[in-house]
């Protein structure tokens, strides 16, 4: 069940203010991935519309890529619906996409299964580090087919595309998993985001931004505990504590 809240443009602008050391574009991409994973079409449309009207306007090509890759974690239907909402938002913003969206005669990445497996394995090993063999063994024990698709199609064909950096892709994965209540995968990808170059402070800022898109509930509380398991607890300053209470209406 979708847990996203109706968030106004002014709120989105506020969420993107004072988020150092997290880069603004990384926060934007994380928001796109998270709202896509949640699956509420109208909330997607409102967020994309507000982001494309913001100043400075984020690169729509990067936003679209963050939405697109989320099909690996939240499913094809939610990604497709979010892409439709994004296309509508682009039209309202004067079609800021570079070029037309057309059906390609050839796959964007060509057809190189072994090449996909090679670069997929490299990215998989980078994300999971010394846990890579263990994660792969677990996947293959449950479904060799799914394990192979994850390497070749997921990490190889999709996540190794050069539109986004591996670091940004990892942050988008983490953001997408926050509303989905999938603790084992979220835990692995929070660590994976560290392995691809993000800091604990950046990840906590990402959680702070993304979690405020959603109604506080079991999913967001479980996600916070998972962040704490990997990154350690964060002690709020008095100012941050009061701001958080105000945000939650306490």
C-alpha positions, 0 to 999 in steps of 0.5 A: 500500500502506498504510504507517500504523503501529499507534499506541496512544492514549498515543502519540497523546496524546504526538503532540499535546503540545508542538506549538506554534505548530501549534494542537491542532485543526489537528494533529488534523484533519491526522491525520484526513486523513492516516490517511484517505488511507493507507487502512487501515481498522483504523488509521483506527478506532483513531485516531478512537477515541483522538481522540474519547476525548481531553481536550479532545475535538476537534469531531467535525464538524470531524474528519468534514469533514477526512475527507470532503474527503480523497476529492478527494485519496485517492479515494472508497473510502478516504474512505468506509471512513474515514467508516464507521470514524469513525461506529463511533468516534462510537458508541463515544464516545456519538455526539458528532455533532450530529444524525443522519446521514441521507440528504439530500433536497437536496444540502448545497450546493444546485445552483449550478454557476456559483456553485461555479466562481466560489468555486472559482476564488477559492479556487484562486487564493488557494492557488496564488497567482502559480502559479495560471494555470500550474497550471490550464494544465497541468491543462487541457492534460492533461484539460479535464474534470478541470481543470473538475471540480477548480475547480467540484466540488473547490475550489468545491463541497467545499473552499469549504464554510464548515465549515473555514477555507481555512487548515485545509483547506490543512493537511488537504490537505498532511497527506493527500498526505504518505503518497501519494508525489505530490511535485508536488502536495505541493509545490504544496499546501505552498506553498498552505498558506503562501498561506492563512496557515500559517507554515513552523513550523506546517507543519513541526510538522504534518509531524512529527505526521503522519509519525509515524503512518507507517512511515518509508520512501520516501513519508515521506522524499520528503515531507520532501524536498518540505517542505525544497524549499519551506520550507528545512531545519530544524536540530534541537536536541540535545534534538529530535535525541535525541527523534527517535532514540528515537522511531525506535528508534535 
